[in-house]
Amino acid sequence: MTYTTVLPIWNATRGRFQKTVEGLPEQDLKLQLGKSTIASLIHHTAEVEYMFAEWFFCKSKSEEIAKPCFTNLAELVDLLSASNEYLLEAMIELPDEDWHKSMESPIGASTPLEAVGRLMYHTGIHAGQISLIQKNGQAK
């Protein structure tokens, strides 16, 4: 399994998340349930994509990732788009034979293929949390 096999699956999952975020009312970014706000979940999702690009696809970001304003939907959408593009660039650069090689990371060993599966799961979890916060959260 390589980039061309993984790409449609990734795009289906990640594209749906992106559309959900793009369709949020900006005032919902402040909604909170427990310690999580919708804005913080969006930011966290982008951060994890950058981390996985580094940990499992050996693509290091040379500059600091700008922290967006957590009340500005356009900035959060831009960050999410940038992290996805960065991850896709990292995936396409990985040689086919490396997709099944286990790599050590701060969260344990995984192959790049397993890492993409973990990212899909991660994105789905946060999509569900955003929906839950919209239904039950309080304005921060």
PALUM-408576 format. One record per atom (N, C-alpha, C, O): x, y, z negated; atom name; residue in one letter. Coordinates in nm, 4 decimals. Atoms other than C-alpha are relative to their C-alpha. Last residue first. Example, Ala and Ser with C-alpha at 12.3 -4.5 7.8 and 13.67 -1.06 7.14 Angstrom:
% PALUM-408576
east, north, up, site, code
-0.0820, -0.1190, 0.0060, N, s
1.3670, -0.1060, -0.7140, CA, s
-0.0770, 0.1090, -0.0730, C, s
-0.0261, 0.2198, -0.0899, O, s
0.0890, -0.1190, 0.0000, N, a
1.2300, -0.4500, -0.7800, CA, a
0.0900, 0.1200, 0.0000, C, a
0.1936, 0.1181, -0.0665, O, a
% end
This chain:
% PALUM-408576
east, north, up, site, code
-0.1150, -0.0232, 0.0883, N, k
-1.6254, 3.0424, -2.7010, CA, k
0.0082, 0.1466, -0.0365, C, k
0.0982, 0.1869, -0.1102, O, k
-0.0912, -0.1026, -0.0530, N, a
-1.9687, 2.9841, -2.5539, CA, a
0.1075, 0.0283, -0.1042, C, a
0.0787, 0.0434, -0.2230, O, a
0.0307, -0.1336, 0.0486, N, q
-2.1158, 2.6589, -2.6872, CA, q
0.0993, 0.0989, 0.0592, C, q
0.2141, 0.0634, 0.0856, O, q
-0.1014, -0.0895, 0.0559, N, g
-2.1118, 2.3251, -2.5167, CA, g
-0.0548, 0.1346, -0.0441, C, g
-0.1654, 0.1755, -0.0086, O, g
0.0033, -0.0069, 0.1465, N, n
-2.3889, 2.0693, -2.4794, CA, n
0.0941, 0.1021, -0.0617, C, n
0.0920, 0.1220, -0.1831, O, n
0.1294, 0.0339, 0.0586, N, k
-2.4896, 2.0503, -2.1112, CA, k
-0.0063, 0.0313, -0.1497, C, k
-0.1110, 0.0727, -0.1994, O, k
0.1033, -0.0870, -0.0581, N, q
-2.1967, 2.2329, -1.9551, CA, q
-0.1362, -0.0247, -0.0642, C, q
-0.2146, 0.0684, -0.0827, O, q
-0.0146, -0.1326, 0.0611, N, i
-1.9624, 2.0602, -2.1997, CA, i
-0.1035, 0.0954, 0.0570, C, i
-0.1584, 0.1778, -0.0161, O, i
0.0478, 0.0074, 0.1384, N, l
-2.0926, 1.7194, -2.0926, CA, l
0.0072, 0.1369, -0.0683, C, l
-0.0850, 0.1759, -0.1399, O, l
0.1455, 0.0126, -0.0057, N, s
-2.0467, 1.8027, -1.7232, CA, s
-0.0606, -0.0015, -0.1407, C, s
-0.1619, 0.0636, -0.1660, O, s
0.0507, -0.1299, -0.0442, N, i
-1.6928, 1.9235, -1.7864, CA, i
-0.1521, -0.0020, 0.0043, C, i
-0.2171, 0.0924, -0.0407, O, i
-0.0055, -0.0915, 0.1143, N, q
-1.6207, 1.6094, -1.9883, CA, q
-0.0540, 0.1379, 0.0376, C, q
-0.1241, 0.2011, -0.0414, O, q
0.1079, 0.0332, 0.0932, N, g
-1.7399, 1.3908, -1.7030, CA, g
-0.0037, 0.0924, -0.1199, C, g
-0.1110, 0.1318, -0.1656, O, g
0.1229, -0.0399, -0.0689, N, a
-1.5124, 1.5679, -1.4556, CA, a
-0.1211, -0.0279, -0.0902, C, a
-0.2124, 0.0539, -0.1007, O, a
0.0192, -0.1435, 0.0206, N, h
-1.2342, 1.5329, -1.7115, CA, h
-0.1213, 0.0546, 0.0753, C, h
-0.1831, 0.1512, 0.0305, O, h
0.0295, -0.0260, 0.1417, N, i
-1.2708, 1.1555, -1.7263, CA, i
-0.0298, 0.1485, -0.0207, C, i
-0.1278, 0.1846, -0.0859, O, i
0.1387, 0.0394, 0.0255, N, g
-1.2883, 1.1330, -1.3474, CA, g
-0.0432, 0.0253, -0.1433, C, g
-0.1552, 0.0696, -0.1687, O, g
0.0853, -0.1010, -0.0620, N, t
-0.9656, 1.3287, -1.3060, CA, t
-0.1471, -0.0306, -0.0265, C, t
-0.2254, 0.0597, -0.0562, O, t
-0.0152, -0.1234, 0.0768, N, h
-0.7851, 1.1018, -1.5516, CA, h
-0.0931, 0.1089, 0.0534, C, h
-0.1615, 0.1760, -0.0238, O, h
0.0734, 0.0229, 0.1236, N, y
-0.9132, 0.7878, -1.3782, CA, y
-0.0017, 0.1281, -0.0845, C, y
-0.1058, 0.1678, -0.1368, O, y
0.1413, 0.0044, -0.0392, N, m
-0.7922, 0.9184, -1.0443, CA, m
-0.0882, -0.0184, -0.1227, C, m
-0.1912, 0.0477, -0.1367, O, m
0.0443, -0.1372, -0.0279, N, l
-0.4608, 1.0170, -1.2025, CA, l
-0.1470, 0.0043, 0.0408, C, l
-0.2201, 0.0954, 0.0018, O, l
0.0167, -0.0670, 0.1293, N, r
-0.4190, 0.6695, -1.3527, CA, r
-0.0484, 0.1430, 0.0193, C, r
-0.1309, 0.1918, -0.0580, O, r
0.1203, 0.0550, 0.0629, N, g
-0.4786, 0.5142, -1.0124, CA, g
-0.0285, 0.0662, -0.1335, C, g
-0.1433, 0.0966, -0.1656, O, g
0.1121, -0.0616, -0.0714, N, v
-0.2195, 0.7493, -0.8628, CA, v
-0.1326, -0.0520, -0.0559, C, v
-0.2279, 0.0245, -0.0707, O, v
0.0112, -0.1382, 0.0461, N, a
0.0238, 0.6387, -1.1336, CA, a
-0.1149, 0.0717, 0.0701, C, a
-0.1884, 0.1472, 0.0065, O, a
0.0740, 0.0019, 0.1266, N, e
-0.0417, 0.2727, -1.0546, CA, e
-0.0218, 0.1413, -0.0525, C, e
-0.1265, 0.1712, -0.1099, O, e
0.1358, 0.0415, -0.0333, N, l
0.0690, 0.3358, -0.6953, CA, l
-0.0881, -0.0043, -0.1254, C, l
-0.2014, 0.0439, -0.1235, O, l
0.0729, -0.1155, -0.0536, N, p
0.3721, 0.5314, -0.8152, CA, p
-0.1453, -0.0341, 0.0357, C, p
-0.2351, 0.0480, 0.0169, O, p
-0.0386, -0.0217, -0.1386, N, t
0.4674, 0.2259, -1.0224, CA, t
-0.0703, 0.1275, 0.0469, C, t
-0.1687, 0.1689, -0.0144, O, t
0.1061, 0.0196, -0.0986, N, s
0.4318, 0.2570, -1.3941, CA, s
0.0623, 0.0089, 0.1381, C, s
0.1671, 0.0706, 0.1568, O, s
-0.0341, 0.0415, -0.1352, N, a
0.6572, 0.2513, -1.7012, CA, a
-0.1260, -0.0193, 0.0845, C, a
-0.2262, -0.0733, 0.0375, O, a
-0.0260, 0.1415, -0.0237, N, g
0.5703, 0.4474, -2.0096, CA, g
0.0281, -0.0294, 0.1458, C, g
0.0271, 0.0600, 0.2305, O, g
0.1205, 0.0746, 0.0402, N, i
0.4086, 0.7814, -2.0869, CA, i
0.0145, -0.1492, 0.0263, C, i
-0.0837, -0.2234, 0.0218, O, i
0.0355, -0.0262, 0.1393, N, p
0.7377, 0.9765, -2.0906, CA, p
-0.1260, -0.0732, -0.0481, C, p
-0.1472, -0.0862, -0.1687, O, p
0.0491, -0.1368, 0.0175, N, s
0.8281, 0.8032, -1.7653, CA, s
-0.0286, 0.0225, -0.1477, C, s
-0.0268, -0.0721, -0.2264, O, s
0.0180, -0.0410, 0.1387, N, e
1.0089, 0.4903, -1.6513, CA, e
-0.0459, 0.1456, -0.0032, C, e
-0.0030, 0.2272, 0.0783, O, e
-0.0811, -0.1142, 0.0418, N, m
0.9533, 0.3870, -1.2922, CA, m
-0.0295, 0.0293, -0.1467, C, m
-0.1442, 0.0217, -0.1907, O, m
0.0316, -0.0531, 0.1317, N, s
0.8287, 0.0565, -1.1533, CA, s
0.0980, 0.1105, -0.0372, C, s
0.2182, 0.1004, -0.0128, O, s
-0.1126, 0.0063, 0.0935, N, k
0.8802, 0.0096, -0.7832, CA, k
-0.0392, 0.0654, -0.1316, C, k
-0.0861, 0.1792, -0.1342, O, k
0.0202, 0.1115, 0.0938, N, h
0.5607, -0.0627, -0.5885, CA, h
0.1159, -0.0172, -0.0969, C, h
0.1226, -0.1176, -0.1678, O, h
0.1327, -0.0081, 0.0597, N, w
0.5327, 0.2671, -0.3961, CA, w
-0.0238, -0.1074, -0.1066, C, w
-0.1073, -0.0890, -0.1952, O, w
-0.0076, -0.0445, 0.1394, N, d
0.9094, 0.2717, -0.3382, CA, d
-0.1349, 0.0057, -0.0706, C, d
-0.1394, 0.0270, -0.1918, O, d
-0.0517, 0.1070, 0.0860, N, e
0.9114, 0.0579, -0.0201, CA, e
0.0055, 0.0403, -0.1480, C, e
0.0236, -0.0458, -0.2341, O, e
0.0966, 0.1089, 0.0178, N, d
0.6867, 0.3048, 0.1608, CA, d
0.0467, -0.1056, -0.0993, C, d
-0.0328, -0.1551, -0.1792, O, d
-0.0129, 0.1095, -0.0970, N, p
0.9305, 0.5932, 0.1087, CA, p
-0.0971, -0.1142, -0.0334, C, p
-0.1250, -0.1413, -0.1502, O, p
-0.0456, 0.1249, 0.0610, N, l
0.7921, 0.8742, -0.1076, CA, l
0.0102, -0.1089, 0.1063, C, l
-0.0874, -0.1357, 0.1763, O, l
-0.1462, 0.0098, -0.0064, N, e
0.7751, 1.2029, 0.0849, CA, e
0.0530, -0.1317, -0.0569, C, e
0.1683, -0.1671, -0.0325, O, e
-0.0363, 0.0266, -0.1395, N, i
0.4007, 1.1682, 0.1511, CA, i
0.1510, -0.0175, 0.0157, C, i
0.1965, -0.0866, 0.1069, O, i
0.0410, 0.1341, -0.0415, N, m
0.3324, 1.1304, -0.2204, CA, m
0.0462, -0.0312, 0.1421, C, m
0.0941, -0.1413, 0.1692, O, m
-0.0862, 0.0977, 0.0671, N, a
0.5348, 1.4362, -0.3213, CA, a
-0.0338, -0.1416, 0.0455, C, a
0.0562, -0.2226, 0.0678, O, a
-0.1335, -0.0116, -0.0596, N, e
0.3626, 1.6538, -0.0633, CA, e
0.0944, -0.1039, -0.0605, C, e
0.1724, -0.1675, 0.0104, O, e
0.0087, 0.0624, -0.1321, N, l
0.0252, 1.5232, -0.1854, CA, l
0.1344, 0.0062, 0.0728, C, l
0.1743, -0.0906, 0.1376, O, l
0.0018, 0.1452, 0.0187, N, l
0.1221, 1.6084, -0.5436, CA, l
-0.0063, -0.0721, 0.1347, C, l
0.0629, -0.1719, 0.1547, O, l
-0.1337, 0.0374, 0.0461, N, y
0.2155, 1.9631, -0.4475, CA, y
0.0101, -0.1516, -0.0167, C, y
0.1081, -0.2135, 0.0249, O, y
-0.0893, -0.0061, -0.1170, N, e
-0.1047, 2.0050, -0.2493, CA, e
0.1408, -0.0454, -0.0363, C, e
0.2058, -0.1164, 0.0404, O, e
0.0365, 0.1094, -0.0887, N, n
-0.3087, 1.8865, -0.5485, CA, n
0.0917, -0.0025, 0.1226, C, n
0.1406, -0.1086, 0.1615, O, n
-0.0510, 0.1227, 0.0613, N, s
-0.1228, 2.1169, -0.7866, CA, s
-0.0326, -0.1207, 0.0873, C, s
0.0482, -0.2129, 0.0979, O, s
-0.1459, 0.0063, -0.0113, N, a
-0.1751, 2.4124, -0.5535, CA, a
0.0556, -0.1290, -0.0591, C, a
0.1474, -0.1884, -0.0026, O, a
-0.0339, 0.0256, -0.1407, N, s
-0.5487, 2.3495, -0.5175, CA, s
0.1502, -0.0170, 0.0173, C, s
0.1952, -0.1070, 0.0882, O, s
0.0411, 0.1370, -0.0275, N, l
-0.5894, 2.3237, -0.8957, CA, l
0.0312, -0.0388, 0.1451, C, l
0.0769, -0.1501, 0.1712, O, l
-0.0953, 0.0873, 0.0685, N, l
-0.3924, 2.6442, -0.9490, CA, l
-0.0303, -0.1459, 0.0305, C, l
0.0611, -0.2236, 0.0583, O, l
-0.1282, -0.0092, -0.0725, N, d
-0.5996, 2.8254, -0.6859, CA, d
0.1044, -0.0918, -0.0623, C, d
0.1775, -0.1600, 0.0093, O, d
0.0192, 0.0743, -0.1250, N, v
-0.9245, 2.7013, -0.8444, CA, v
0.1302, -0.0001, 0.0804, C, v
0.1692, -0.1026, 0.1362, O, v
-0.0008, 0.1420, 0.0357, N, l
-0.8019, 2.8239, -1.1841, CA, l
-0.0176, -0.0885, 0.1235, C, l
0.0471, -0.1926, 0.1348, O, l
-0.1369, 0.0362, 0.0373, N, e
-0.7151, 3.1656, -1.0424, CA, e
0.0099, -0.1482, -0.0355, C, e
0.1066, -0.2145, 0.0018, O, e
-0.0817, 0.0019, -0.1219, N, a
-1.0510, 3.1937, -0.8649, CA, a
0.1444, -0.0408, -0.0307, C, a
0.2049, -0.1162, 0.0455, O, a
0.0219, 0.1239, -0.0741, N, l
-1.2391, 3.0941, -1.1816, CA, l
0.0899, -0.0086, 0.1235, C, l
0.1436, -0.1152, 0.1532, O, l
0.0025, -0.0329, -0.1421, N, n
-1.0915, 3.3748, -1.3899, CA, n
-0.0086, -0.1290, 0.0816, C, n
0.0902, -0.2010, 0.0959, O, n
0.1337, -0.0522, -0.0271, N, t
-1.1732, 3.3392, -1.7608, CA, t
-0.0166, 0.0350, 0.1475, C, t
-0.1191, 0.0903, 0.1872, O, t
0.1005, 0.1040, 0.0220, N, f
-0.8785, 3.1116, -1.8399, CA, f
-0.1434, 0.0494, 0.0179, C, f
-0.2377, -0.0279, 0.0005, O, f
0.0939, -0.0540, 0.0981, N, c
-0.6372, 3.3600, -1.6844, CA, c
-0.1135, -0.1009, -0.0134, C, c
-0.1752, -0.1384, 0.0863, O, c
0.1075, -0.0886, -0.0441, N, p
-0.3886, 3.1486, -1.4979, CA, p
-0.0783, 0.0560, -0.1180, C, p
-0.0685, 0.0079, -0.2309, O, p
0.1197, 0.0324, 0.0776, N, k
-0.0616, 3.0127, -1.6340, CA, k
-0.1105, 0.0994, 0.0400, C, k
-0.0953, 0.2204, 0.0232, O, k
0.0669, -0.1171, 0.0570, N, a
0.2023, 3.0351, -1.3650, CA, a
-0.1263, -0.0435, -0.0731, C, a
-0.2048, -0.1236, -0.0224, O, a
0.1374, -0.0028, -0.0490, N, i
0.3917, 2.7105, -1.3174, CA, i
-0.0710, 0.1154, -0.0702, C, i
-0.0784, 0.1202, -0.1930, O, i
0.1022, 0.0178, 0.1035, N, e
0.7570, 2.7833, -1.3836, CA, e
-0.1385, 0.0066, 0.0646, C, e
-0.1617, 0.0858, 0.1560, O, e
0.0427, -0.1178, 0.0755, N, e
0.9865, 2.7505, -1.0852, CA, e
-0.1074, -0.0366, -0.1016, C, e
-0.1695, -0.1425, -0.0933, O, e
-0.1143, -0.0844, 0.0345, N, s
1.1921, 2.4671, -0.9411, CA, s
-0.0393, 0.1221, -0.0821, C, s
0.0423, 0.1759, -0.1569, O, s
0.0390, -0.1387, -0.0281, N, k
0.9142, 2.2098, -0.9481, CA, k
0.1113, 0.0903, -0.0482, C, k
0.1497, 0.0856, -0.1651, O, k
-0.0095, -0.0962, 0.1094, N, s
1.0674, 1.8656, -0.9414, CA, s
-0.0368, 0.1397, 0.0469, C, s
0.0043, 0.1848, 0.1538, O, s
0.0076, -0.1345, -0.0576, N, k
0.9524, 1.5968, -0.7003, CA, k
-0.0042, 0.0995, -0.1149, C, k
-0.1039, 0.1098, -0.1862, O, k
-0.1326, -0.0640, 0.0002, N, c
1.0653, 1.2496, -0.8070, CA, c
0.0013, 0.1364, 0.0676, C, c
0.0977, 0.1716, 0.1355, O, c
-0.0318, -0.0242, -0.1407, N, f
0.7360, 1.0798, -0.7114, CA, f
0.1278, 0.0824, 0.0163, C, f
0.1629, 0.1234, 0.1270, O, f
0.0174, 0.1206, -0.0809, N, f
0.6529, 0.9134, -1.0430, CA, f
0.0347, 0.0171, 0.1477, C, f
0.0463, -0.0811, 0.2211, O, f
-0.0312, 0.1267, 0.0663, N, w
0.7665, 1.1591, -1.3093, CA, w
-0.0003, -0.1199, 0.0944, C, w
0.0862, -0.2069, 0.0842, O, w
-0.1388, 0.0074, 0.0471, N, e
0.7831, 1.4801, -1.1063, CA, e
0.0345, -0.1393, -0.0508, C, e
0.1364, -0.1960, -0.0112, O, e
-0.0831, -0.0186, -0.1196, N, a
0.4628, 1.4437, -0.9068, CA, a
0.1476, -0.0108, -0.0373, C, a
0.2278, -0.0673, 0.0370, O, a
-0.0070, 0.1289, -0.0694, N, f
0.3034, 1.3027, -1.2227, CA, f
0.0825, 0.0099, 0.1280, C, f
0.1517, -0.0853, 0.1641, O, f
-0.0851, 0.0930, 0.0758, N, m
0.3914, 1.6180, -1.4143, CA, m
0.0145, -0.1329, 0.0719, C, m
0.1250, -0.1865, 0.0814, O, m
-0.1399, -0.0425, -0.0148, N, y
0.2494, 1.8484, -1.1460, CA, y
0.0941, -0.0960, -0.0726, C, y
0.1993, -0.1318, -0.0196, O, y
-0.0382, 0.0295, -0.1390, N, e
-0.0736, 1.6479, -1.1389, CA, e
0.1443, 0.0424, 0.0273, C, e
0.2190, -0.0303, 0.0927, O, e
-0.0283, 0.1438, -0.0078, N, v
-0.0865, 1.6571, -1.5192, CA, v
0.0383, -0.0385, 0.1428, C, v
0.1265, -0.1222, 0.1622, O, v
-0.1290, 0.0276, 0.0644, N, e
-0.0595, 2.0364, -1.5210, CA, e
0.0396, -0.1463, 0.0136, C, e
0.1554, -0.1772, 0.0416, O, e
-0.1066, -0.0476, -0.0896, N, a
-0.3436, 2.0687, -1.2696, CA, a
0.1378, -0.0292, -0.0585, C, a
0.2274, -0.0737, 0.0131, O, a
0.0003, 0.0887, -0.1160, N, t
-0.5749, 1.8536, -1.4820, CA, t
0.1106, 0.0397, 0.0970, C, t
0.1824, -0.0465, 0.1476, O, t
-0.0664, 0.1244, 0.0379, N, h
-0.4772, 2.0501, -1.7939, CA, h
0.0087, -0.0970, 0.1179, C, h
0.1117, -0.1616, 0.1373, O, h
-0.1435, -0.0287, 0.0083, N, h
-0.5749, 2.3793, -1.6320, CA, h
0.0789, -0.1271, -0.0299, C, h
0.1817, -0.1531, 0.0326, O, h
-0.0441, -0.0253, -0.1382, N, i
-0.9162, 2.2438, -1.5354, CA, i
0.1509, 0.0229, 0.0022, C, i
0.2224, -0.0346, 0.0844, O, i
0.0003, 0.1296, -0.0681, N, l
-0.9660, 2.0975, -1.8833, CA, l
0.0467, 0.0140, 0.1448, C, l
0.1189, -0.0716, 0.1959, O, l
-0.1189, 0.0736, 0.0435, N, s
-0.8608, 2.4273, -2.0448, CA, s
0.0083, -0.1370, 0.0666, C, s
0.1183, -0.1852, 0.0937, O, s
-0.1221, -0.0574, -0.0588, N, a
-1.1124, 2.6213, -1.8358, CA, a
0.1236, -0.0796, -0.0396, C, a
0.2106, -0.1039, 0.0440, O, a
-0.0026, 0.0403, -0.1405, N, i
-1.3978, 2.3874, -1.9323, CA, i
0.1272, 0.0525, 0.0659, C, i
0.1919, -0.0197, 0.1418, O, i
0.0825, -0.0871, -0.0830, N, t
-1.3119, 2.4392, -2.2959, CA, t
0.0064, -0.0531, 0.1426, C, t
0.0959, -0.1300, 0.1777, O, t
-0.0156, -0.0118, -0.1448, N, s
-1.1884, 2.1644, -2.5223, CA, s
-0.0965, 0.1010, 0.0594, C, s
-0.2161, 0.1004, 0.0306, O, s
-0.1117, -0.0902, -0.0305, N, k
-1.1380, 2.1895, -2.8992, CA, k
0.0150, 0.0283, 0.1490, C, k
0.0996, 0.1086, 0.1884, O, k
-0.1205, 0.0364, 0.0739, N, g
-1.4768, 2.0459, -2.9913, CA, g
0.1091, 0.1016, 0.0298, C, g
0.0856, 0.2222, 0.0239, O, g
0.0519, 0.1089, 0.0805, N, l
-1.7163, 2.1345, -2.7134, CA, l
0.1211, -0.0567, -0.0717, C, l
0.2152, -0.1038, -0.0079, O, l
-0.0899, 0.0834, 0.0795, N, q
-1.6479, 2.4665, -2.5474, CA, q
-0.0785, -0.1057, -0.0742, C, q
-0.1905, -0.0827, -0.1197, O, q
0.0751, 0.0980, 0.0778, N, l
-1.8017, 2.6839, -2.2789, CA, l
0.0961, -0.0985, -0.0648, C, l
0.1952, -0.1405, -0.0051, O, l
-0.0159, -0.0224, 0.1439, N, k
-1.5670, 2.9643, -2.1774, CA, k
-0.0751, -0.1025, -0.0853, C, k
-0.0555, -0.1079, -0.2067, O, k
-0.1396, 0.0283, 0.0361, N, l
-1.5286, 2.8469, -1.8170, CA, l
0.0230, 0.0105, -0.1501, C, l
0.1100, -0.0574, -0.2047, O, l
-0.0104, 0.1337, 0.0596, N, d
-1.9086, 2.8376, -1.7904, CA, d
0.1431, -0.0339, -0.0422, C, d
0.1638, -0.1254, -0.1219, O, d
0.0265, -0.0097, 0.1436, N, q
-1.9173, 3.2163, -1.7354, CA, q
0.0101, -0.1356, -0.0699, C, q
0.0285, -0.1406, -0.1915, O, q
-0.1188, -0.0456, 0.0723, N, e
-1.7488, 3.1661, -1.3993, CA, e
-0.0224, 0.0082, -0.1512, C, e
0.0703, -0.0151, -0.2287, O, e
0.0197, -0.1417, 0.0308, N, p
-2.0396, 2.9591, -1.2697, CA, p
0.1173, 0.0465, -0.0870, C, p
0.1565, -0.0233, -0.1805, O, p
0.0337, -0.0403, 0.1372, N, l
-1.8867, 2.6338, -1.1516, CA, l
-0.0339, 0.1484, -0.0080, C, l
0.0303, 0.2301, 0.0579, O, l
0.1410, -0.0344, 0.0151, N, g
-1.9068, 2.5460, -0.7828, CA, g
-0.0417, 0.0437, -0.1392, C, g
-0.1588, 0.0736, -0.1629, O, g
0.0303, -0.1170, -0.0833, N, e
-1.5320, 2.5563, -0.7190, CA, e
-0.1441, 0.0467, -0.0165, C, e
-0.1732, 0.1652, -0.0001, O, e
-0.0616, -0.1181, 0.0620, N, v
-1.4771, 2.3210, -1.0126, CA, v
-0.0345, 0.1260, 0.0788, C, v
-0.0696, 0.2286, 0.0205, O, v
0.0695, -0.0249, 0.1266, N, t
-1.7242, 2.0650, -0.8796, CA, t
0.0528, 0.1268, -0.0652, C, t
-0.0241, 0.2123, -0.1091, O, t
0.1281, -0.0625, -0.0336, N, k
-1.5792, 2.0972, -0.5303, CA, k
-0.0817, 0.0311, -0.1250, C, k
-0.1492, 0.1338, -0.1317, O, k
-0.0270, -0.1366, -0.0469, N, q
-1.2286, 2.0288, -0.6635, CA, q
-0.1307, 0.0724, 0.0307, C, q
-0.1479, 0.1880, -0.0081, O, q
-0.0330, -0.0799, 0.1172, N, f
-1.3497, 1.7243, -0.8583, CA, f
0.0210, 0.1462, 0.0402, C, f
-0.0288, 0.2371, -0.0263, O, f
0.1251, -0.0189, 0.0744, N, r
-1.5177, 1.5837, -0.5475, CA, r
0.0238, 0.0861, -0.1247, C, r
-0.0569, 0.1732, -0.1572, O, r
0.0804, -0.0987, -0.0722, N, g
-1.2011, 1.6387, -0.3474, CA, g
-0.1308, 0.0293, -0.0705, C, g
-0.1759, 0.1438, -0.0747, O, g
-0.0510, -0.1329, 0.0330, N, r
-0.9943, 1.4586, -0.6104, CA, r
-0.0800, 0.1102, 0.0688, C, r
-0.0993, 0.2183, 0.0131, O, r
0.0101, -0.0290, 0.1435, N, t
-1.1943, 1.1391, -0.5965, CA, t
0.0353, 0.1455, -0.0298, C, t
-0.0401, 0.2170, -0.0957, O, t
0.1401, 0.0150, 0.0396, N, a
-1.2523, 1.1203, -0.2214, CA, a
-0.0197, 0.0389, -0.1459, C, a
-0.1129, 0.1119, -0.1795, O, a
0.0771, -0.1147, -0.0469, N, n
-0.9096, 1.2636, -0.1413, CA, n
-0.1467, -0.0086, -0.0395, C, n
-0.2087, 0.0935, -0.0689, O, n
-0.0338, -0.1183, 0.0808, N, w
-0.7341, 1.0057, -0.3590, CA, w
-0.0871, 0.1181, 0.0407, C, w
-0.1435, 0.1860, -0.0451, O, w
0.0560, 0.0280, 0.1329, N, i
-0.9146, 0.7163, -0.1896, CA, i
0.0241, 0.1199, -0.0916, C, i
-0.0661, 0.1644, -0.1626, O, i
0.1466, -0.0144, -0.0031, N, p
-0.8478, 0.8595, 0.1559, CA, p
-0.0661, -0.0237, -0.1358, C, p
-0.1657, 0.0406, -0.1691, O, p
0.0520, -0.1342, -0.0272, N, l
-0.4788, 0.9196, 0.0717, CA, l
-0.1521, 0.0089, 0.0060, C, l
-0.2080, 0.0958, -0.0610, O, l
0.0419, -0.0669, 0.1226, N, v
-0.3944, 0.5837, -0.0875, CA, v
-0.0725, 0.1319, 0.0278, C, v
-0.1641, 0.1690, -0.0455, O, v
0.1056, 0.0796, 0.0625, N, t
-0.3789, 0.3818, 0.2333, CA, t
-0.0589, 0.0726, -0.1200, C, t
-0.1803, 0.0714, -0.1407, O, t
0.1156, -0.0002, -0.0907, N, t
-0.1854, 0.6406, 0.4337, CA, t
-0.1165, -0.0819, -0.0544, C, t
-0.2318, -0.0559, -0.0200, O, t
0.0679, -0.1292, -0.0043, N, y
0.0462, 0.7012, 0.1371, CA, y
-0.1251, -0.0044, 0.0873, C, y
-0.2303, 0.0440, 0.0456, O, y
-0.0820, -0.1193, -0.0156, N, t
0.1383, 0.3373, 0.1012, CA, t
-0.0873, 0.1245, 0.0018, C, t
-0.2077, 0.1191, -0.0233, O, t
0.0850, -0.1171, 0.0000, N, m
0.0000, 0.0000, 0.0000, CA, m
0.0892, 0.1229, 0.0000, C, m
0.1857, 0.1309, -0.0760, O, m
% end
